[in-house]
Amino acid sequence: MAEEADKNARVYLQRFEKFHGPLEDDLGVLIKKFADIGVKKFWFT
């Protein structure tokens, strides 16, 4: 069951990266990407 969940998570992540581009770890890169599409507020939780 855990292997199936891991496989499903990997497939979901691959689809997400294909649609949105590679995931970024750098906060500055993420903020710029969101600003470019018009996001004006960020909530950090």
mmCIF file as Biopython writes it, N, C-alpha, C and O atoms, coordinates in Angstrom:
data_model
#
loop_
_atom_site.group_PDB
_atom_site.id
_atom_site.type_symbol
_atom_site.label_atom_id
_atom_site.label_alt_id
_atom_site.label_comp_id
_atom_site.label_asym_id
_atom_site.label_entity_id
_atom_site.label_seq_id
_atom_site.pdbx_PDB_ins_code
_atom_site.Cartn_x
_atom_site.Cartn_y
_atom_site.Cartn_z
_atom_site.occupancy
_atom_site.B_iso_or_equiv
_atom_site.auth_seq_id
_atom_site.auth_asym_id
_atom_site.pdbx_PDB_model_num
ATOM 1   N N  . MET A ? 1  ? 0.820  -1.189 0.000   1.0 0.0 1  A 1 
ATOM 2   C CA . MET A ? 1  ? 0.000  0.000  0.000   1.0 0.0 1  A 1 
ATOM 3   C C  . MET A ? 1  ? 0.870  1.262  0.000   1.0 0.0 1  A 1 
ATOM 4   O O  . MET A ? 1  ? 0.569  2.215  -0.717  1.0 0.0 1  A 1 
ATOM 5   N N  . ALA A ? 2  ? 1.937  1.278  0.789   1.0 0.0 2  A 1 
ATOM 6   C CA . ALA A ? 2  ? 2.832  2.436  0.817   1.0 0.0 2  A 1 
ATOM 7   C C  . ALA A ? 2  ? 3.537  2.605  -0.525  1.0 0.0 2  A 1 
ATOM 8   O O  . ALA A ? 2  ? 3.758  3.727  -0.979  1.0 0.0 2  A 1 
ATOM 9   N N  . GLU A ? 3  ? 3.887  1.487  -1.154  1.0 0.0 3  A 1 
ATOM 10  C CA . GLU A ? 3  ? 4.541  1.559  -2.459  1.0 0.0 3  A 1 
ATOM 11  C C  . GLU A ? 3  ? 3.603  2.167  -3.503  1.0 0.0 3  A 1 
ATOM 12  O O  . GLU A ? 3  ? 4.031  2.946  -4.355  1.0 0.0 3  A 1 
ATOM 13  N N  . GLU A ? 4  ? 2.333  1.806  -3.429  1.0 0.0 4  A 1 
ATOM 14  C CA . GLU A ? 4  ? 1.342  2.351  -4.361  1.0 0.0 4  A 1 
ATOM 15  C C  . GLU A ? 4  ? 1.172  3.857  -4.149  1.0 0.0 4  A 1 
ATOM 16  O O  . GLU A ? 4  ? 1.076  4.615  -5.114  1.0 0.0 4  A 1 
ATOM 17  N N  . ALA A ? 5  ? 1.136  4.284  -2.894  1.0 0.0 5  A 1 
ATOM 18  C CA . ALA A ? 5  ? 1.012  5.715  -2.595  1.0 0.0 5  A 1 
ATOM 19  C C  . ALA A ? 5  ? 2.238  6.467  -3.091  1.0 0.0 5  A 1 
ATOM 20  O O  . ALA A ? 5  ? 2.116  7.565  -3.635  1.0 0.0 5  A 1 
ATOM 21  N N  . ASP A ? 6  ? 3.429  5.880  -2.905  1.0 0.0 6  A 1 
ATOM 22  C CA . ASP A ? 6  ? 4.665  6.508  -3.374  1.0 0.0 6  A 1 
ATOM 23  C C  . ASP A ? 6  ? 4.657  6.632  -4.897  1.0 0.0 6  A 1 
ATOM 24  O O  . ASP A ? 6  ? 5.048  7.663  -5.446  1.0 0.0 6  A 1 
ATOM 25  N N  . LYS A ? 7  ? 4.216  5.587  -5.562  1.0 0.0 7  A 1 
ATOM 26  C CA . LYS A ? 7  ? 4.146  5.603  -7.028  1.0 0.0 7  A 1 
ATOM 27  C C  . LYS A ? 7  ? 3.167  6.681  -7.502  1.0 0.0 7  A 1 
ATOM 28  O O  . LYS A ? 7  ? 3.461  7.427  -8.436  1.0 0.0 7  A 1 
ATOM 29  N N  . ASN A ? 8  ? 2.012  6.756  -6.855  1.0 0.0 8  A 1 
ATOM 30  C CA . ASN A ? 8  ? 1.018  7.766  -7.224  1.0 0.0 8  A 1 
ATOM 31  C C  . ASN A ? 8  ? 1.548  9.174  -6.989  1.0 0.0 8  A 1 
ATOM 32  O O  . ASN A ? 8  ? 1.313  10.069 -7.802  1.0 0.0 8  A 1 
ATOM 33  N N  . ALA A ? 9  ? 2.257  9.377  -5.889  1.0 0.0 9  A 1 
ATOM 34  C CA . ALA A ? 9  ? 2.828  10.696 -5.593  1.0 0.0 9  A 1 
ATOM 35  C C  . ALA A ? 9  ? 3.868  11.079 -6.632  1.0 0.0 9  A 1 
ATOM 36  O O  . ALA A ? 9  ? 3.928  12.235 -7.053  1.0 0.0 9  A 1 
ATOM 37  N N  . ARG A ? 10 ? 4.683  10.126 -7.049  1.0 0.0 10 A 1 
ATOM 38  C CA . ARG A ? 10 ? 5.694  10.410 -8.075  1.0 0.0 10 A 1 
ATOM 39  C C  . ARG A ? 10 ? 5.048  10.787 -9.408  1.0 0.0 10 A 1 
ATOM 40  O O  . ARG A ? 10 ? 5.503  11.713 -10.080 1.0 0.0 10 A 1 
ATOM 41  N N  . VAL A ? 11 ? 4.007  10.084 -9.785  1.0 0.0 11 A 1 
ATOM 42  C CA . VAL A ? 11 ? 3.298  10.388 -11.035 1.0 0.0 11 A 1 
ATOM 43  C C  . VAL A ? 11 ? 2.685  11.780 -10.955 1.0 0.0 11 A 1 
ATOM 44  O O  . VAL A ? 11 ? 2.780  12.560 -11.902 1.0 0.0 11 A 1 
ATOM 45  N N  . TYR A ? 12 ? 2.058  12.090 -9.828  1.0 0.0 12 A 1 
ATOM 46  C CA . TYR A ? 12 ? 1.456  13.412 -9.654  1.0 0.0 12 A 1 
ATOM 47  C C  . TYR A ? 12 ? 2.520  14.503 -9.739  1.0 0.0 12 A 1 
ATOM 48  O O  . TYR A ? 12 ? 2.312  15.517 -10.405 1.0 0.0 12 A 1 
ATOM 49  N N  . LEU A ? 13 ? 3.652  14.305 -9.074  1.0 0.0 13 A 1 
ATOM 50  C CA . LEU A ? 13 ? 4.735  15.290 -9.093  1.0 0.0 13 A 1 
ATOM 51  C C  . LEU A ? 13 ? 5.285  15.470 -10.504 1.0 0.0 13 A 1 
ATOM 52  O O  . LEU A ? 13 ? 5.576  16.595 -10.912 1.0 0.0 13 A 1 
ATOM 53  N N  . GLN A ? 14 ? 5.431  14.386 -11.251 1.0 0.0 14 A 1 
ATOM 54  C CA . GLN A ? 14 ? 5.921  14.493 -12.626 1.0 0.0 14 A 1 
ATOM 55  C C  . GLN A ? 14 ? 4.944  15.286 -13.490 1.0 0.0 14 A 1 
ATOM 56  O O  . GLN A ? 14 ? 5.364  16.108 -14.305 1.0 0.0 14 A 1 
ATOM 57  N N  . ARG A ? 15 ? 3.655  15.049 -13.320 1.0 0.0 15 A 1 
ATOM 58  C CA . ARG A ? 15 ? 2.651  15.809 -14.078 1.0 0.0 15 A 1 
ATOM 59  C C  . ARG A ? 15 ? 2.680  17.283 -13.690 1.0 0.0 15 A 1 
ATOM 60  O O  . ARG A ? 15 ? 2.569  18.164 -14.543 1.0 0.0 15 A 1 
ATOM 61  N N  . PHE A ? 16 ? 2.830  17.541 -12.388 1.0 0.0 16 A 1 
ATOM 62  C CA . PHE A ? 16 ? 2.893  18.922 -11.904 1.0 0.0 16 A 1 
ATOM 63  C C  . PHE A ? 16 ? 4.094  19.642 -12.501 1.0 0.0 16 A 1 
ATOM 64  O O  . PHE A ? 16 ? 3.968  20.769 -12.981 1.0 0.0 16 A 1 
ATOM 65  N N  . GLU A ? 17 ? 5.269  18.995 -12.473 1.0 0.0 17 A 1 
ATOM 66  C CA . GLU A ? 17 ? 6.479  19.605 -13.023 1.0 0.0 17 A 1 
ATOM 67  C C  . GLU A ? 17 ? 6.361  19.798 -14.532 1.0 0.0 17 A 1 
ATOM 68  O O  . GLU A ? 17 ? 6.860  20.788 -15.068 1.0 0.0 17 A 1 
ATOM 69  N N  . LYS A ? 18 ? 5.715  18.875 -15.216 1.0 0.0 18 A 1 
ATOM 70  C CA . LYS A ? 18 ? 5.549  19.011 -16.663 1.0 0.0 18 A 1 
ATOM 71  C C  . LYS A ? 18 ? 4.681  20.226 -16.986 1.0 0.0 18 A 1 
ATOM 72  O O  . LYS A ? 18 ? 4.950  20.949 -17.945 1.0 0.0 18 A 1 
ATOM 73  N N  . PHE A ? 19 ? 3.643  20.447 -16.184 1.0 0.0 19 A 1 
ATOM 74  C CA . PHE A ? 19 ? 2.734  21.563 -16.424 1.0 0.0 19 A 1 
ATOM 75  C C  . PHE A ? 19 ? 3.330  22.894 -15.970 1.0 0.0 19 A 1 
ATOM 76  O O  . PHE A ? 19 ? 3.223  23.894 -16.680 1.0 0.0 19 A 1 
ATOM 77  N N  . HIS A ? 20 ? 3.957  22.914 -14.790 1.0 0.0 20 A 1 
ATOM 78  C CA . HIS A ? 20 ? 4.433  24.164 -14.188 1.0 0.0 20 A 1 
ATOM 79  C C  . HIS A ? 20 ? 5.925  24.406 -14.375 1.0 0.0 20 A 1 
ATOM 80  O O  . HIS A ? 20 ? 6.424  25.467 -13.999 1.0 0.0 20 A 1 
ATOM 81  N N  . GLY A ? 21 ? 6.640  23.458 -14.941 1.0 0.0 21 A 1 
ATOM 82  C CA . GLY A ? 21 ? 8.093  23.577 -15.041 1.0 0.0 21 A 1 
ATOM 83  C C  . GLY A ? 21 ? 8.723  22.945 -13.814 1.0 0.0 21 A 1 
ATOM 84  O O  . GLY A ? 21 ? 8.019  22.544 -12.887 1.0 0.0 21 A 1 
ATOM 85  N N  . PRO A ? 22 ? 10.040 22.855 -13.803 1.0 0.0 22 A 1 
ATOM 86  C CA . PRO A ? 22 ? 10.717 22.226 -12.667 1.0 0.0 22 A 1 
ATOM 87  C C  . PRO A ? 22 ? 10.448 22.983 -11.369 1.0 0.0 22 A 1 
ATOM 88  O O  . PRO A ? 22 ? 10.320 24.208 -11.364 1.0 0.0 22 A 1 
ATOM 89  N N  . LEU A ? 23 ? 10.367 22.250 -10.296 1.0 0.0 23 A 1 
ATOM 90  C CA . LEU A ? 23 ? 10.170 22.879 -8.993  1.0 0.0 23 A 1 
ATOM 91  C C  . LEU A ? 23 ? 11.433 23.625 -8.589  1.0 0.0 23 A 1 
ATOM 92  O O  . LEU A ? 23 ? 12.545 23.172 -8.857  1.0 0.0 23 A 1 
ATOM 93  N N  . GLU A ? 24 ? 11.256 24.746 -7.957  1.0 0.0 24 A 1 
ATOM 94  C CA . GLU A ? 24 ? 12.376 25.580 -7.543  1.0 0.0 24 A 1 
ATOM 95  C C  . GLU A ? 24 ? 12.472 25.582 -6.024  1.0 0.0 24 A 1 
ATOM 96  O O  . GLU A ? 24 ? 11.451 25.610 -5.337  1.0 0.0 24 A 1 
ATOM 97  N N  . ASP A ? 25 ? 13.696 25.552 -5.494  1.0 0.0 25 A 1 
ATOM 98  C CA . ASP A ? 25 ? 13.909 25.646 -4.060  1.0 0.0 25 A 1 
ATOM 99  C C  . ASP A ? 25 ? 14.182 27.084 -3.631  1.0 0.0 25 A 1 
ATOM 100 O O  . ASP A ? 25 ? 14.000 27.421 -2.461  1.0 0.0 25 A 1 
ATOM 101 N N  . ASP A ? 26 ? 14.610 27.923 -4.547  1.0 0.0 26 A 1 
ATOM 102 C CA . ASP A ? 26 ? 14.982 29.297 -4.238  1.0 0.0 26 A 1 
ATOM 103 C C  . ASP A ? 26 ? 13.727 30.159 -4.138  1.0 0.0 26 A 1 
ATOM 104 O O  . ASP A ? 26 ? 12.979 30.280 -5.108  1.0 0.0 26 A 1 
ATOM 105 N N  . LEU A ? 27 ? 13.495 30.754 -2.979  1.0 0.0 27 A 1 
ATOM 106 C CA . LEU A ? 27 ? 12.297 31.555 -2.756  1.0 0.0 27 A 1 
ATOM 107 C C  . LEU A ? 27 ? 12.225 32.744 -3.708  1.0 0.0 27 A 1 
ATOM 108 O O  . LEU A ? 27 ? 11.136 33.101 -4.156  1.0 0.0 27 A 1 
ATOM 109 N N  . GLY A ? 28 ? 13.348 33.355 -4.022  1.0 0.0 28 A 1 
ATOM 110 C CA . GLY A ? 28 ? 13.359 34.486 -4.943  1.0 0.0 28 A 1 
ATOM 111 C C  . GLY A ? 28 ? 12.858 34.099 -6.322  1.0 0.0 28 A 1 
ATOM 112 O O  . GLY A ? 28 ? 12.140 34.868 -6.960  1.0 0.0 28 A 1 
ATOM 113 N N  . VAL A ? 29 ? 13.228 32.922 -6.783  1.0 0.0 29 A 1 
ATOM 114 C CA . VAL A ? 29 ? 12.775 32.440 -8.096  1.0 0.0 29 A 1 
ATOM 115 C C  . VAL A ? 29 ? 11.269 32.196 -8.065  1.0 0.0 29 A 1 
ATOM 116 O O  . VAL A ? 29 ? 10.557 32.553 -9.004  1.0 0.0 29 A 1 
ATOM 117 N N  . LEU A ? 30 ? 10.789 31.588 -6.987  1.0 0.0 30 A 1 
ATOM 118 C CA . LEU A ? 30 ? 9.355  31.328 -6.875  1.0 0.0 30 A 1 
ATOM 119 C C  . LEU A ? 30 ? 8.552  32.620 -6.835  1.0 0.0 30 A 1 
ATOM 120 O O  . LEU A ? 30 ? 7.530  32.738 -7.511  1.0 0.0 30 A 1 
ATOM 121 N N  . ILE A ? 31 ? 9.006  33.591 -6.044  1.0 0.0 31 A 1 
ATOM 122 C CA . ILE A ? 31 ? 8.275  34.854 -5.935  1.0 0.0 31 A 1 
ATOM 123 C C  . ILE A ? 31 ? 8.235  35.557 -7.281  1.0 0.0 31 A 1 
ATOM 124 O O  . ILE A ? 31 ? 7.200  36.105 -7.661  1.0 0.0 31 A 1 
ATOM 125 N N  . LYS A ? 32 ? 9.346  35.551 -8.009  1.0 0.0 32 A 1 
ATOM 126 C CA . LYS A ? 32 ? 9.369  36.187 -9.333  1.0 0.0 32 A 1 
ATOM 127 C C  . LYS A ? 32 ? 8.393  35.492 -10.284 1.0 0.0 32 A 1 
ATOM 128 O O  . LYS A ? 32 ? 7.669  36.156 -11.026 1.0 0.0 32 A 1 
ATOM 129 N N  . LYS A ? 33 ? 8.372  34.153 -10.262 1.0 0.0 33 A 1 
ATOM 130 C CA . LYS A ? 33 ? 7.450  33.423 -11.139 1.0 0.0 33 A 1 
ATOM 131 C C  . LYS A ? 33 ? 6.002  33.789 -10.833 1.0 0.0 33 A 1 
ATOM 132 O O  . LYS A ? 33 ? 5.212  34.024 -11.747 1.0 0.0 33 A 1 
ATOM 133 N N  . PHE A ? 34 ? 5.653  33.838 -9.546  1.0 0.0 34 A 1 
ATOM 134 C CA . PHE A ? 34 ? 4.287  34.187 -9.179  1.0 0.0 34 A 1 
ATOM 135 C C  . PHE A ? 34 ? 3.979  35.638 -9.504  1.0 0.0 34 A 1 
ATOM 136 O O  . PHE A ? 34 ? 2.872  35.944 -9.946  1.0 0.0 34 A 1 
ATOM 137 N N  . ALA A ? 35 ? 4.931  36.536 -9.297  1.0 0.0 35 A 1 
ATOM 138 C CA . ALA A ? 35 ? 4.723  37.952 -9.619  1.0 0.0 35 A 1 
ATOM 139 C C  . ALA A ? 35 ? 4.500  38.131 -11.119 1.0 0.0 35 A 1 
ATOM 140 O O  . ALA A ? 35 ? 3.698  38.967 -11.535 1.0 0.0 35 A 1 
ATOM 141 N N  . ASP A ? 36 ? 5.200  37.357 -11.916 1.0 0.0 36 A 1 
ATOM 142 C CA . ASP A ? 36 ? 5.049  37.445 -13.371 1.0 0.0 36 A 1 
ATOM 143 C C  . ASP A ? 36 ? 3.634  37.079 -13.830 1.0 0.0 36 A 1 
ATOM 144 O O  . ASP A ? 36 ? 3.168  37.564 -14.860 1.0 0.0 36 A 1 
ATOM 145 N N  . ILE A ? 37 ? 2.958  36.225 -13.065 1.0 0.0 37 A 1 
ATOM 146 C CA . ILE A ? 37 ? 1.597  35.846 -13.456 1.0 0.0 37 A 1 
ATOM 147 C C  . ILE A ? 37 ? 0.543  36.664 -12.711 1.0 0.0 37 A 1 
ATOM 148 O O  . ILE A ? 37 ? -0.652 36.411 -12.859 1.0 0.0 37 A 1 
ATOM 149 N N  . GLY A ? 38 ? 0.977  37.644 -11.909 1.0 0.0 38 A 1 
ATOM 150 C CA . GLY A ? 38 ? 0.033  38.568 -11.291 1.0 0.0 38 A 1 
ATOM 151 C C  . GLY A ? 38 ? -0.307 38.327 -9.838  1.0 0.0 38 A 1 
ATOM 152 O O  . GLY A ? 38 ? -1.200 38.992 -9.312  1.0 0.0 38 A 1 
ATOM 153 N N  . VAL A ? 39 ? 0.366  37.404 -9.162  1.0 0.0 39 A 1 
ATOM 154 C CA . VAL A ? 39 ? 0.096  37.165 -7.745  1.0 0.0 39 A 1 
ATOM 155 C C  . VAL A ? 39 ? 0.669  38.332 -6.947  1.0 0.0 39 A 1 
ATOM 156 O O  . VAL A ? 39 ? 1.833  38.695 -7.120  1.0 0.0 39 A 1 
ATOM 157 N N  . LYS A ? 40 ? -0.149 38.920 -6.072  1.0 0.0 40 A 1 
ATOM 158 C CA . LYS A ? 40 ? 0.285  40.092 -5.327  1.0 0.0 40 A 1 
ATOM 159 C C  . LYS A ? 40 ? 0.497  39.822 -3.841  1.0 0.0 40 A 1 
ATOM 160 O O  . LYS A ? 40 ? 1.201  40.583 -3.178  1.0 0.0 40 A 1 
ATOM 161 N N  . LYS A ? 41 ? -0.092 38.760 -3.307  1.0 0.0 41 A 1 
ATOM 162 C CA . LYS A ? 41 ? 0.026  38.461 -1.879  1.0 0.0 41 A 1 
ATOM 163 C C  . LYS A ? 41 ? 0.483  37.021 -1.689  1.0 0.0 41 A 1 
ATOM 164 O O  . LYS A ? 41 ? 0.122  36.130 -2.458  1.0 0.0 41 A 1 
ATOM 165 N N  . PHE A ? 42 ? 1.282  36.815 -0.652  1.0 0.0 42 A 1 
ATOM 166 C CA . PHE A ? 42 ? 1.758  35.479 -0.291  1.0 0.0 42 A 1 
ATOM 167 C C  . PHE A ? 42 ? 1.428  35.232 1.168   1.0 0.0 42 A 1 
ATOM 168 O O  . PHE A ? 42 ? 1.643  36.102 2.012   1.0 0.0 42 A 1 
ATOM 169 N N  . TRP A ? 43 ? 0.919  34.077 1.464   1.0 0.0 43 A 1 
ATOM 170 C CA . TRP A ? 43 ? 0.676  33.671 2.842   1.0 0.0 43 A 1 
ATOM 171 C C  . TRP A ? 43 ? 1.622  32.530 3.150   1.0 0.0 43 A 1 
ATOM 172 O O  . TRP A ? 43 ? 1.598  31.492 2.488   1.0 0.0 43 A 1 
ATOM 173 N N  . PHE A ? 44 ? 2.459  32.726 4.163   1.0 0.0 44 A 1 
ATOM 174 C CA . PHE A ? 44 ? 3.386  31.684 4.596   1.0 0.0 44 A 1 
ATOM 175 C C  . PHE A ? 44 ? 2.824  31.053 5.856   1.0 0.0 44 A 1 
ATOM 176 O O  . PHE A ? 44 ? 2.534  31.741 6.836   1.0 0.0 44 A 1 
ATOM 177 N N  . THR A ? 45 ? 2.673  29.738 5.821   1.0 0.0 45 A 1 
ATOM 178 C CA . THR A ? 45 ? 2.130  29.052 6.988   1.0 0.0 45 A 1 
ATOM 179 C C  . THR A ? 45 ? 3.094  28.022 7.481   1.0 0.0 45 A 1 
ATOM 180 O O  . THR A ? 45 ? 2.814  27.335 8.464   1.0 0.0 45 A 1 
#
